[in-house]
Amino acid sequence: MRGELTEKMAEAIANSKAQKLLLPLTLSKVEVIGVQPEPLPHQVEKLVNRLKELMEVKTDV
């Protein structure tokens, strides 16, 4: 598997009440409008920073 989701996986994710953070990787001829193409390490860094922000909010409650 190279990051593909099965139908059951997608359904489970969509039905979850959890916050969802997506890391858009385009290995095929799919273009996500509004997403700036950045190297994967930069995207992962942004993802980690956002997760930290969400964790801080949870602990402040």
MOURWO-V513628 format. One line per field, one symbol per residue. ss: DSSP state (H for helix, E for strand, - for the rest). psi: psi as a letter, one per 30 degrees, with the letter a starting at -180 (. if undefined). burial: I if it has 16 or more other C-alpha atoms within 10 Angstrom, else O. A space follows every 10 residues. Layout:
ss->???
psi->???
burial->???
//
This chain:
ss->------HHHH HHHHH----- ---------- ---------H HHHHHHHHHH HHHHHHHHHH -
psi->khglkleeee eeeefkflkk kkjjkjfahk kjkfkkjlke eeeeeeeeee eeeeeeeeff .
burial->OOOOOOOOOO OOOOOOOOOO OOOOOOOOOO OOOOOOOOOO OOIOOOOOOO OOOOOOOOOO O
//
